[in-house]
Amino acid sequence: MKPTRYAIVPKNPSAHLFEVTLTLADPDPAGQRFTLPTWIPGSYLVREFARNIVTLSAFNEAGRKVRIEKTDKQTWQAAPVKGGVLTLRYEVYAWDMSVRTAHLDDTTGFFNGSSVFLLPVGREEAACAVDIQKPAGSGYADWRVATALPEVRGTKRYGFGEYRAQNYDELIDHPVTLGRFALATFKAHGVPHDIVIAGRTVSVDMSRLANDLKRICETQIALFEPRTKKAPVDRYVFMTQAVSDGYGGLEHRASTALICNRADLPVLGRPEMSEGYQTYLGLCSHEYFHTWNVKRIKPAAFAPYDLSRENYTSLLWLFEGFTSYYDDLMLVRSGAITEADYYALVGKTLGGVLRGSGRLKQSVAESSFDAWIKYYRQDENAPNAIVSYYQKGSLVALAFDLAIRARTDHRKSLDDVMRLLWQRYGRQFYSGKMAGVAEDEVAALIAEATGVELGPLFEEAVHGTRDLPLEALLEPFGVTLEPQLSGGNGQAAPGAADGKAGGKPSLGARLRAGADCTLAAVHDGSAAQKAGLSAGDVLIAVDGLRVTGSNLDTLLSRYLPGATVEIHAFRRDELRVARVKLDGPEVARYKLVAAEEKRGAPARRARERWLRG
């Protein structure tokens, strides 16, 4: 089977159009079919990438048009071409500034292969070559290319030219950034890693970023391969688009595509660890951990992916939740953040999970399975109906890790589970052993790796809806949980209503950002819900005083929890009046405190083994 050849060029950056040419030297003699994925791995929502194809034509070797018809939303059928080459030429509209699809203007370009490269059906395993071409015009003379795709001989690193992939799956698993970007390189246990920052930035401390990521990457490599320190890639690329307000990441087998607030990047001459920079490092750590956990260690439902439809698994709590546990743990183990910083991150996650009553209705296994229709399609009732397999999944991992360590006197831990998963499922995944983790074997794998039968803890944590016993699990480590009350609007803390606790009162609702005071979500059992207020209502007055998007907390701070206020609000174009008995302050997060006086040296040693690896 001859290689499938692609060429892609930013044909009209101002119109956000890529032009793609696909050439087959040996098309199906009965008529070649072509299809485009409907979703991209790591983002569990059918996105219908084919909707962005603007024009499409087919030609034979002589340049004459060949009839081609669309047969469904993502598939095209070409007429037979006798003894010759078949070429497709099509335009793709690229105006999605995200990590999932494609974006192009006169300052930068980005694409995932799943949104731009049609697959010739039946040629999934054929080798692929892609010629990445520079846009025409002198204004693009200094544009470069960043991708983890291997270059064909003659193409320089970061240069336009030809790149290759062993098959279609590899081709679409290497995103590409085009344009002007800052660049830094470091080696993690001998493997080169590139950092690419696109977008307008000022005084980014690339050296500090490289040093911090080097420590994080080396810590993760050593977790999975403690003896050899062998990375699963020959080269890795962190590619980030810096914007005014954005956050997100998507994992790939040898790279990650990221979006961050440019203010979160480290600044030359400012050595402090800002909250934004800590968040960015956590994002990088999360996506890098996916190099092992989900890109190579996969659920059986993803081995291989079927990109034409949803792929259901109840294990995203393991692949996303455990990754969310380790992303911050790797920060503290690498020395990028302090122990106190780590405790604050865990406390924030715990507060986020406990604020929503959805955790009492949906298990993390159910949340994983329904990601396609619930987690990725959240509405105003999401806090009352679903639980995040990311956030609660990370707490499940924490609970398992603490339990295993306590029961084995630290001889075993969740690290051993991850290493067993890597050895059995991940290490040889792209070398022909494409097996995945079965839906019902995780408990047995934990027992095999550690000798610990988690029993009821596993069943309740994964399939149940009761809150995790984290306070008891943290106790042997000398760590206590302290709720932190705050002002603002969210679900009231238990016992904090009716003036039984101090702090600012709340409506038990979340506001939508903007000039108006619009309710984005109303929590179950909250003051707002009891008074008949709903998501989408625009509050205009509290006891006759005007409300805006920024002054609600200030107005409510003059009342005590349990006080009754009169609120005027618009629902659509109808004015409503509600009498609201205010909730007490919400628990915004939990404070984890290492209490030396309770457990002494044994607890300190336990924490060191947990947090230092």
C-alpha positions as CSV (number, residue, x, y, z in Angstrom):
1,M,0.0,0.0,0.0
2,K,1.5,3.3,-1.1
3,P,1.7,6.2,1.3
4,T,-1.2,8.7,1.6
5,R,0.1,12.1,0.8
6,Y,-1.2,15.4,2.2
7,A,-0.3,19.0,1.7
8,I,-1.7,21.8,3.8
9,V,-1.2,25.5,3.3
10,P,-2.7,28.6,5.1
11,K,-4.2,29.7,1.8
12,N,-6.1,32.7,3.1
13,P,-5.2,33.6,6.7
14,S,-7.5,36.6,6.7
15,A,-10.4,34.5,5.7
16,H,-9.2,31.7,8.1
17,L,-9.0,29.1,5.4
18,F,-6.5,26.2,5.1
19,E,-6.3,24.4,1.8
20,V,-5.6,20.7,2.0
21,T,-4.6,18.5,-0.9
22,L,-4.8,14.7,-0.5
23,T,-3.2,12.4,-3.1
24,L,-3.6,8.7,-3.5
25,A,-1.5,6.8,-6.0
26,D,-3.6,3.6,-5.6
27,P,-7.2,4.5,-4.8
28,D,-9.8,1.8,-4.4
29,P,-10.7,0.7,-8.0
30,A,-14.3,0.4,-7.0
31,G,-14.4,4.0,-5.9
32,Q,-12.6,5.5,-2.9
33,R,-14.4,6.6,0.2
34,F,-13.2,9.4,2.5
35,T,-14.2,10.3,6.0
36,L,-13.3,12.8,8.8
37,P,-13.4,12.1,12.5
38,T,-16.4,13.4,14.5
39,W,-14.5,13.9,17.7
40,I,-10.9,14.2,19.0
41,P,-9.5,11.9,21.7
42,G,-9.3,13.5,25.1
43,S,-12.4,15.8,24.4
44,Y,-15.5,13.6,24.8
45,L,-18.0,15.4,22.6
46,V,-19.1,14.8,19.1
47,R,-17.9,18.0,17.3
48,E,-18.7,17.3,13.7
49,F,-15.4,18.5,12.2
50,A,-16.8,18.0,8.7
51,R,-19.0,21.0,9.1
52,N,-15.9,23.2,8.6
53,I,-15.1,21.8,5.1
54,V,-16.2,24.7,2.8
55,T,-15.4,23.3,-0.6
56,L,-14.2,19.9,-1.9
57,S,-13.3,18.6,-5.4
58,A,-11.7,15.5,-6.8
59,F,-9.4,15.2,-9.8
60,N,-7.8,12.4,-11.8
61,E,-4.1,12.3,-12.9
62,A,-4.8,14.4,-15.9
63,G,-6.4,17.1,-13.8
64,R,-10.0,16.4,-14.9
65,K,-12.7,16.5,-12.3
66,V,-13.9,13.2,-10.8
67,R,-17.4,13.0,-9.4
68,I,-17.5,12.9,-5.6
69,E,-20.7,12.8,-3.5
70,K,-21.3,13.2,0.2
71,T,-23.0,10.1,1.6
72,D,-23.5,11.2,5.2
73,K,-22.4,14.0,7.6
74,Q,-18.7,13.0,7.5
75,T,-18.2,10.7,4.5
76,W,-17.6,11.3,0.7
77,Q,-17.7,8.7,-2.1
78,A,-15.5,9.3,-5.2
79,A,-16.2,7.7,-8.5
80,P,-13.8,5.0,-9.7
81,V,-10.5,6.2,-11.3
82,K,-9.1,3.6,-13.6
83,G,-5.3,3.1,-13.3
84,G,-4.4,6.5,-12.0
85,V,-3.9,9.0,-9.2
86,L,-6.9,10.4,-7.3
87,T,-6.5,13.9,-5.8
88,L,-8.8,15.7,-3.4
89,R,-8.5,19.4,-2.9
90,Y,-10.6,21.1,-0.1
91,E,-10.8,24.2,2.1
92,V,-11.2,24.0,5.8
93,Y,-12.5,27.0,7.8
94,A,-10.4,27.5,10.9
95,W,-11.6,30.0,13.4
96,D,-11.8,28.1,16.7
97,M,-9.2,29.4,19.2
98,S,-9.1,26.2,21.3
99,V,-7.0,23.1,21.6
100,R,-9.5,20.9,19.9
101,T,-9.9,22.0,16.3
102,A,-8.1,24.6,14.0
103,H,-7.4,28.3,14.0
104,L,-5.8,30.6,11.4
105,D,-5.3,34.3,11.0
106,D,-2.5,36.5,9.9
107,T,-0.7,36.2,13.2
108,T,-0.7,32.5,13.9
109,G,-2.0,29.1,12.8
110,F,-2.9,25.9,14.6
111,F,-4.5,22.6,13.7
112,N,-5.2,19.1,14.9
113,G,-5.1,16.5,12.2
114,S,-8.5,15.1,13.1
115,S,-10.1,18.4,12.0
116,V,-8.3,18.8,8.7
117,F,-7.0,15.5,7.3
118,L,-9.6,13.3,5.6
119,L,-9.0,9.5,6.0
120,P,-9.2,7.3,2.8
121,V,-11.3,4.5,4.1
122,G,-9.4,1.2,4.2
123,R,-6.0,2.9,4.5
124,E,-6.0,3.4,8.2
125,E,-2.6,1.7,8.5
126,A,-1.0,3.2,5.4
127,A,2.0,5.4,6.0
128,C,1.3,9.2,5.7
129,A,3.4,12.1,4.5
130,V,2.3,15.7,4.9
131,D,3.8,18.7,3.3
132,I,3.3,21.8,5.6
133,Q,3.6,24.8,3.4
134,K,4.2,28.5,4.2
135,P,1.5,31.0,3.4
136,A,2.3,33.3,0.4
137,G,3.5,36.8,1.1
138,S,6.5,38.6,2.6
139,G,4.6,39.1,5.8
140,Y,5.0,35.4,6.6
141,A,8.7,35.1,6.0
142,D,9.6,34.6,9.6
143,W,6.8,32.0,10.3
144,R,8.0,28.7,11.7
145,V,6.5,25.2,12.4
146,A,6.2,23.5,15.8
147,T,5.1,19.8,15.9
148,A,6.3,16.5,17.3
149,L,5.8,14.9,13.9
150,P,9.1,13.5,12.6
151,E,10.6,15.4,9.7
152,V,11.4,13.8,6.4
153,R,15.1,14.2,5.4
154,G,15.6,17.7,4.0
155,T,13.1,19.4,6.3
156,K,14.7,21.3,9.1
157,R,13.4,21.3,12.7
158,Y,10.8,24.1,13.0
159,G,10.8,24.5,9.3
160,F,8.2,24.2,6.6
161,G,8.4,21.0,4.5
162,E,7.5,17.4,4.6
163,Y,6.7,15.4,7.8
164,R,5.8,11.7,8.1
165,A,3.6,9.4,10.2
166,Q,3.5,5.6,10.3
167,N,-0.3,5.6,10.0
168,Y,-3.4,7.8,10.1
169,D,-3.7,7.5,13.9
170,E,-0.2,8.8,14.4
171,L,-0.8,11.6,11.8
172,I,-3.7,13.1,13.7
173,D,-2.1,12.7,17.1
174,H,0.5,15.4,16.5
175,P,-1.0,19.0,16.5
176,V,0.9,21.7,14.6
177,T,1.5,25.3,15.5
178,L,2.4,27.8,12.7
179,G,3.6,31.4,13.0
180,R,5.9,33.4,15.3
181,F,6.6,31.9,18.7
182,A,9.0,31.9,21.6
183,L,11.0,28.7,21.9
184,A,13.0,27.0,24.6
185,T,14.4,23.5,24.8
186,F,15.5,21.3,27.7
187,K,16.3,17.7,28.2
188,A,14.5,15.4,30.7
189,H,16.5,12.3,31.4
190,G,18.2,12.8,28.1
191,V,15.1,13.4,25.9
192,P,14.7,16.8,24.3
193,H,11.5,18.7,25.2
194,D,10.5,21.9,23.4
195,I,8.4,24.8,24.9
196,V,6.6,26.8,22.3
197,I,4.7,30.0,23.3
198,A,2.6,31.6,20.5
199,G,0.6,34.8,20.9
200,R,1.6,38.2,22.1
201,T,3.7,38.0,25.3
202,V,6.0,40.3,27.1
203,S,9.1,39.3,29.1
204,V,8.3,35.7,29.5
205,D,11.0,33.9,31.6
206,M,11.5,31.0,29.3
207,S,14.6,29.8,31.2
208,R,12.6,29.5,34.5
209,L,9.8,27.8,32.7
210,A,12.2,25.3,31.1
211,N,13.9,24.6,34.5
212,D,10.5,24.1,36.3
213,L,9.1,21.8,33.5
214,K,12.4,19.8,33.4
215,R,12.0,18.9,37.1
216,I,8.3,18.0,36.6
217,C,9.0,15.9,33.6
218,E,11.9,14.1,35.2
219,T,9.8,13.3,38.3
220,Q,7.1,11.8,36.1
221,I,9.5,9.8,34.0
222,A,11.1,8.4,37.2
223,L,7.6,7.5,38.6
224,F,6.9,5.1,35.7
225,E,10.5,3.9,35.0
226,P,12.3,4.2,38.4
227,R,15.3,2.1,37.3
228,T,15.8,3.1,33.6
229,K,14.5,6.7,33.7
230,K,13.4,6.0,30.1
231,A,10.8,8.4,28.7
232,P,8.1,6.9,26.4
233,V,9.0,9.4,23.6
234,D,12.1,10.4,21.7
235,R,11.0,14.1,21.7
236,Y,8.2,16.1,23.3
237,V,6.6,19.5,22.6
238,F,4.6,21.7,24.9
239,M,2.8,24.1,22.6
240,T,0.9,27.0,24.2
241,Q,-1.3,29.7,22.8
242,A,-1.2,32.7,25.1
243,V,-4.4,34.7,25.2
244,S,-6.1,37.4,27.3
245,D,-8.4,35.0,29.1
246,G,-8.3,31.3,28.5
247,Y,-7.4,27.9,30.0
248,G,-7.3,24.4,28.6
249,G,-5.2,21.5,27.4
250,L,-5.4,18.4,25.2
251,E,-3.0,15.5,25.4
252,H,-1.2,13.8,22.5
253,R,1.2,11.0,22.3
254,A,4.4,13.2,22.1
255,S,3.0,16.7,22.7
256,T,0.3,18.7,24.2
257,A,-1.7,21.7,23.0
258,L,-2.4,24.3,25.7
259,I,-4.2,27.6,26.1
260,C,-3.4,29.9,29.0
261,N,-3.9,33.5,30.2
262,R,-0.7,35.3,29.1
263,A,-0.6,36.8,32.6
264,D,-0.1,33.3,34.0
265,L,3.3,32.9,32.3
266,P,6.4,33.6,34.4
267,V,7.9,37.1,34.1
268,L,11.6,37.9,33.9
269,G,12.8,39.4,37.2
270,R,9.8,38.2,39.2
271,P,10.8,34.9,41.0
272,E,7.6,34.6,43.1
273,M,5.2,31.7,42.4
274,S,2.0,33.4,41.4
275,E,-1.3,31.5,41.6
276,G,-1.6,31.8,37.8
277,Y,1.8,30.4,37.1
278,Q,1.1,27.5,39.5
279,T,-2.1,26.8,37.6
280,Y,-0.2,26.8,34.3
281,L,2.4,24.4,35.6
282,G,-0.4,22.1,36.9
283,L,-1.9,22.2,33.4
284,C,1.4,21.2,31.9
285,S,1.9,18.5,34.5
286,H,-1.6,17.1,33.8
287,E,-1.2,16.8,30.1
288,Y,2.3,15.4,30.4
289,F,1.1,12.7,32.7
290,H,-1.4,11.7,30.0
291,T,1.6,10.7,27.9
292,W,1.4,7.5,30.0
293,N,-2.1,7.5,31.4
294,V,-4.6,7.5,28.5
295,K,-2.3,7.9,25.5
296,R,-0.7,4.5,26.1
297,I,-2.5,3.1,29.1
298,K,-6.1,3.2,27.8
299,P,-9.5,1.8,28.6
300,A,-10.4,-1.1,26.4
301,A,-13.0,1.0,24.7
302,F,-10.3,3.2,23.3
303,A,-8.0,0.5,22.0
304,P,-8.4,1.5,19.2
305,Y,-10.6,4.6,19.0
306,D,-13.6,4.6,16.8
307,L,-13.7,8.3,15.7
308,S,-17.0,8.0,13.8
309,R,-19.1,7.9,17.0
310,E,-19.0,8.1,20.8
311,N,-16.7,5.6,22.6
312,Y,-18.2,4.8,26.0
313,T,-16.2,3.9,29.1
314,S,-16.9,4.1,32.8
315,L,-13.2,4.6,33.6
316,L,-12.5,8.3,32.9
317,W,-12.3,8.6,36.7
318,L,-9.1,6.5,36.4
319,F,-7.7,8.2,33.3
320,E,-8.6,11.8,34.0
321,G,-9.2,11.6,37.8
322,F,-6.0,9.9,38.6
323,T,-4.1,12.2,36.2
324,S,-5.7,15.1,38.1
325,Y,-4.4,13.7,41.4
326,Y,-0.9,13.2,40.1
327,D,-0.6,16.5,38.2
328,D,-0.4,18.5,41.5
329,L,1.4,15.7,43.4
330,M,4.2,15.9,40.7
331,L,4.5,19.6,41.4
332,V,5.3,19.2,45.0
333,R,7.4,16.1,44.5
334,S,9.5,17.9,41.9
335,G,9.9,20.9,44.2
336,A,8.0,23.3,41.9
337,I,5.6,24.1,44.8
338,T,5.7,23.8,48.6
339,E,3.9,21.3,50.8
340,A,1.6,24.2,51.9
341,D,0.8,25.0,48.3
342,Y,-0.1,21.4,47.6
343,Y,-2.4,21.3,50.6
344,A,-4.2,24.4,49.4
345,L,-4.7,22.8,46.0
346,V,-6.3,19.7,47.5
347,G,-8.5,21.8,49.7
348,K,-9.7,23.8,46.7
349,T,-10.6,20.6,44.9
350,L,-12.4,19.2,47.9
351,G,-14.4,22.4,48.3
352,G,-15.3,22.4,44.6
353,V,-16.7,18.8,44.9
354,L,-18.6,19.3,48.1
355,R,-20.3,22.5,46.9
356,G,-22.4,20.6,44.3
357,S,-25.2,18.3,45.3
358,G,-24.7,16.4,42.0
359,R,-22.0,14.4,43.9
360,L,-24.8,12.8,45.9
361,K,-26.7,11.7,42.8
362,Q,-24.0,10.5,40.3
363,S,-21.0,8.3,40.9
364,V,-17.7,8.9,39.1
365,A,-18.3,5.7,37.1
366,E,-21.6,7.1,35.9
367,S,-20.1,10.5,35.3
368,S,-17.4,8.9,33.1
369,F,-19.9,7.0,31.0
370,D,-22.2,10.0,30.5
371,A,-19.3,12.4,29.7
372,W,-20.6,12.7,26.1
373,I,-24.0,14.0,27.1
374,K,-23.5,15.5,30.6
375,Y,-20.0,16.6,31.6
376,Y,-19.2,18.0,28.1
377,R,-22.7,19.5,27.7
378,Q,-23.2,21.2,31.1
379,D,-26.1,23.4,31.6
380,E,-27.4,25.6,34.5
381,N,-28.4,22.5,36.5
382,A,-25.0,20.8,36.2
383,P,-24.0,21.5,39.9
384,N,-27.2,19.8,41.1
385,A,-27.0,16.8,38.7
386,I,-23.4,15.7,37.9
387,V,-20.1,15.2,39.6
388,S,-16.8,15.8,37.9
389,Y,-14.8,12.7,37.2
390,Y,-11.8,15.0,37.1
391,Q,-12.2,16.6,40.6
392,K,-13.8,13.7,42.5
393,G,-11.7,11.3,40.5
394,S,-8.6,13.0,41.9
395,L,-10.0,12.7,45.4
396,V,-10.7,9.0,44.8
397,A,-7.0,8.6,43.8
398,L,-6.0,10.4,47.0
399,A,-8.2,8.2,49.1
400,F,-6.8,5.0,47.5
401,D,-3.2,6.2,47.8
402,L,-3.6,7.1,51.5
403,A,-5.4,3.8,52.3
404,I,-2.8,1.7,50.5
405,R,0.1,3.5,52.2
406,A,-1.5,3.2,55.6
407,R,-2.3,-0.5,55.2
408,T,1.2,-1.4,54.0
409,D,3.2,0.9,56.2
410,H,4.3,2.7,53.0
411,R,5.8,-0.4,51.4
412,K,3.2,0.1,48.6
413,S,1.3,3.0,47.2
414,L,-0.8,4.1,44.2
415,D,2.5,4.6,42.4
416,D,2.8,0.8,42.2
417,V,-0.6,0.6,40.6
418,M,0.4,3.1,37.9
419,R,3.6,1.2,37.3
420,L,1.7,-2.1,36.9
421,L,-0.7,-0.4,34.4
422,W,2.2,1.0,32.5
423,Q,4.1,-2.4,32.3
424,R,1.0,-4.4,31.4
425,Y,-0.8,-2.0,29.1
426,G,1.2,1.0,28.2
427,R,4.8,0.2,27.5
428,Q,4.2,-1.7,24.3
429,F,1.0,-0.1,23.2
430,Y,2.3,1.5,20.0
431,S,4.5,-1.6,19.3
432,G,1.5,-3.8,18.4
433,K,0.1,-4.8,21.8
434,M,-3.0,-2.6,21.6
435,A,-4.8,-3.9,24.7
436,G,-6.7,-1.7,27.1
437,V,-7.9,-1.8,30.7
438,A,-11.3,-3.7,31.0
439,E,-14.1,-1.9,32.8
440,D,-14.2,-4.3,35.7
441,E,-10.6,-5.2,36.4
442,V,-9.3,-2.1,38.2
443,A,-9.9,-3.3,41.8
444,A,-8.1,-6.6,41.0
445,L,-5.2,-4.7,39.4
446,I,-4.9,-2.5,42.6
447,A,-4.8,-5.7,44.7
448,E,-2.2,-7.3,42.4
449,A,0.1,-4.3,42.5
450,T,-0.2,-3.6,46.2
451,G,-1.5,-6.6,48.0
452,V,-4.4,-4.5,49.3
453,E,-8.0,-5.3,48.8
454,L,-9.8,-2.0,49.0
455,G,-13.2,-3.7,49.1
456,P,-16.0,-1.4,50.3
457,L,-13.8,1.7,49.9
458,F,-13.4,1.0,46.2
459,E,-17.0,0.2,45.6
460,E,-18.3,3.2,47.4
461,A,-15.7,5.6,45.9
462,V,-16.2,4.4,42.3
463,H,-19.9,3.3,42.2
464,G,-21.4,5.1,45.2
465,T,-22.4,8.7,45.9
466,R,-21.4,9.1,49.6
467,D,-18.6,11.5,50.4
468,L,-15.2,10.0,50.7
469,P,-13.8,9.4,54.3
470,L,-10.8,11.7,53.6
471,E,-10.6,13.1,57.2
472,A,-10.1,9.6,58.6
473,L,-7.7,8.6,55.8
474,L,-5.5,11.8,56.4
475,E,-5.4,11.3,60.2
476,P,-2.4,8.8,60.2
477,F,-0.5,11.4,58.2
478,G,-1.1,14.1,60.8
479,V,-3.2,16.1,58.4
480,T,-6.5,17.7,59.4
481,L,-9.3,19.2,57.4
482,E,-10.7,22.7,58.3
483,P,-13.6,24.2,56.3
484,Q,-12.9,27.8,55.3
485,L,-16.1,29.9,55.1
486,S,-16.2,32.8,52.6
487,G,-18.6,35.5,51.5
488,G,-20.1,35.3,48.1
489,N,-22.7,33.1,46.5
490,G,-22.6,29.3,46.5
491,Q,-24.1,26.4,48.4
492,A,-24.4,27.1,52.1
493,A,-22.2,25.3,54.5
494,P,-24.0,22.7,56.7
495,G,-25.1,24.4,59.9
496,A,-24.2,27.9,58.6
497,A,-27.8,29.1,57.8
498,D,-30.1,31.0,60.0
499,G,-27.4,32.9,61.7
500,K,-25.8,29.8,63.3
501,A,-22.4,30.7,61.9
502,G,-20.5,33.9,61.3
503,G,-19.5,35.3,57.9
504,K,-21.3,36.8,55.0
505,P,-24.7,35.5,53.9
506,S,-25.3,34.2,50.4
507,L,-28.1,33.3,48.0
508,G,-26.7,29.8,47.3
509,A,-26.3,30.7,43.6
510,R,-23.4,31.3,41.2
511,L,-23.3,34.5,39.1
512,R,-22.6,34.8,35.4
513,A,-19.7,37.1,34.6
514,G,-20.9,40.5,33.2
515,A,-22.2,43.9,34.0
516,D,-25.7,42.5,34.9
517,C,-26.3,40.4,38.0
518,T,-27.4,37.2,36.3
519,L,-27.8,33.9,38.0
520,A,-25.8,31.2,36.2
521,A,-26.7,28.4,38.5
522,V,-28.9,27.9,41.6
523,H,-28.0,25.2,44.0
524,D,-30.3,22.6,45.5
525,G,-32.0,23.7,48.7
526,S,-30.5,27.1,48.6
527,A,-32.1,30.4,49.6
528,A,-32.5,31.4,46.0
529,Q,-34.2,28.1,45.0
530,K,-36.5,28.2,48.0
531,A,-37.6,31.7,47.0
532,G,-38.3,30.7,43.4
533,L,-35.3,32.3,41.7
534,S,-33.8,30.4,38.8
535,A,-30.7,30.3,36.6
536,G,-31.0,33.1,34.0
537,D,-32.9,35.5,36.3
538,V,-31.4,39.0,36.2
539,L,-31.4,40.5,39.7
540,I,-32.0,44.3,39.6
541,A,-32.6,45.3,43.2
542,V,-32.1,44.1,46.8
543,D,-34.4,45.9,49.3
544,G,-34.8,48.7,46.8
545,L,-31.1,49.2,46.0
546,R,-29.8,48.5,42.5
547,V,-27.8,45.3,41.9
548,T,-25.0,45.0,39.4
549,G,-22.7,42.2,38.4
550,S,-20.1,43.4,40.9
551,N,-21.9,44.7,44.0
552,L,-24.2,41.8,45.2
553,D,-21.8,40.6,47.8
554,T,-21.3,44.1,49.1
555,L,-25.1,44.6,49.4
556,L,-25.7,41.3,51.2
557,S,-22.8,41.8,53.6
558,R,-25.0,44.3,55.5
559,Y,-27.3,41.5,56.5
560,L,-26.9,38.5,58.8
561,P,-27.4,34.9,57.7
562,G,-31.1,34.1,58.1
563,A,-32.3,37.7,57.4
564,T,-35.0,38.1,54.8
565,V,-34.6,40.5,51.8
566,E,-36.8,41.5,49.0
567,I,-35.3,40.9,45.6
568,H,-36.6,42.3,42.3
569,A,-35.5,40.3,39.2
570,F,-36.4,39.9,35.5
571,R,-37.1,36.5,34.1
572,R,-37.0,37.0,30.4
573,D,-39.1,40.2,30.2
574,E,-41.2,39.6,33.2
575,L,-40.6,41.4,36.5
576,R,-40.6,39.2,39.6
577,V,-40.4,39.9,43.3
578,A,-39.0,37.3,45.7
579,R,-38.6,37.3,49.4
580,V,-35.3,35.5,50.2
581,K,-34.2,34.2,53.6
582,L,-30.5,34.3,53.2
583,D,-28.2,31.3,53.6
584,G,-25.1,31.3,55.7
585,P,-21.6,31.6,54.2
586,E,-20.5,28.9,51.8
587,V,-17.5,26.6,52.3
588,A,-15.3,27.8,49.5
589,R,-12.5,25.3,50.1
590,Y,-10.9,23.2,52.9
591,K,-7.7,24.0,54.6
592,L,-5.4,21.0,55.1
593,V,-3.2,21.4,58.1
594,A,-0.2,19.3,59.1
595,A,-0.7,19.0,62.8
596,E,2.7,17.9,64.2
597,E,1.5,17.8,67.8
598,K,-1.1,15.1,67.1
599,R,1.1,12.4,65.4
600,G,4.7,13.6,65.8
601,A,7.6,12.0,63.9
602,P,5.7,9.0,62.5
603,A,3.2,11.3,60.8
604,R,5.9,13.5,59.5
605,R,7.7,10.5,58.0
606,A,4.4,9.3,56.5
607,R,3.9,12.7,54.8
608,E,7.4,12.8,53.5
609,R,7.0,9.4,51.8
610,W,3.7,10.4,50.3
611,L,4.7,13.9,49.1
612,R,8.3,13.1,48.2
613,G,7.7,9.8,46.5
